[in-house]
């Protein structure tokens, strides 16, 4: 197989981390599907091809959705062996297994009126966080965009306040394992933190099985392990695994959604002024941020048979990397695709995926982003980036957002 210079150069955690969009634009024009030797995966960049893959779950399995970009270090594997064995969850499963694992989340998170009942609590939490921010310069990630979704997720799961920090650190470590190029020591430390989180979550699983409280953990335990007899180790591993990964998805990706939206608005002050003059545009701004800076920029799939995409033959057994961040800026789908425009009429994008794996928590995430941006627009008439601080991004192939975001009022 001949590998082009473009394919050889693709480096999502290096050269193409900070600003991958020029590379993706070139790929869409010249080589919309290419094999990356760095990732051992076929990279798909156009909207129509990404859409076709997501909507054909028989041909493109999700079993490798969160596949590591390289093998984990031996010390990492040893640390993980102290916890639960890996088990498929609703992100990394197909067919009836995926349906069984996903249903309790959709029932809990998309029940009629569910988002409306969450909004007063979200607004109160966001207001409290804004009240506590420094009146001069402040890091909006540490003080606002991260604790808001973390608190919402903890409430949905029914976590005690004393356990929230363990859940935050453990879920972030889970997301880093395999998706970031960590040193051996960093990776092993992340594994130990993740195992501590799993053990804590197991305590909640046993407690809610004995005495359900109506929270998300209770509903998931009741759906996936019905009955009153003690859980087998395999059952406990499955429930702990799916709850732990979902907790991370619930707060990390929403943190990045809100942080990305604020960063885009700071870079486009004319759009911020539009929101202040017309708050009705805030839902549009949320959708435009999801399109322009997808908090989940990529996801893997596994080809179960030989298939052709944009004239390129992808072999059976191949890993396929879908680039949501590129597809969402496809000129064939979105006019002026590189332009961030809060007046754009929202249309379908991959900010929450598509097909049977569309994010079950999209409703609460959108609500938090709308409320967070609305309150900021009321409070900050003319926010500006603090020139004394850069904006570092997560070093991850799976999630994208600012790690800090210092602003001056």
PyMOL commands that set and color helices and strands:
alter all, ss='L'
color gray80, all
select helices_A, chain A and resi 5-9+21-30+47-54+74-80+95-109+114-132+140-157+161-176+184-210+216-224+233-267+269-277+279-292+324-327+355-357+362-379
alter helices_A, ss='H'
color red, helices_A
select strands_A, chain A and resi 33-36+41-44+60-61+137-139+298-303+307-309+312-314+319-323+384-385+406-408
alter strands_A, ss='S'
color yellow, strands_A
deselect
rebuild
show_as cartoon
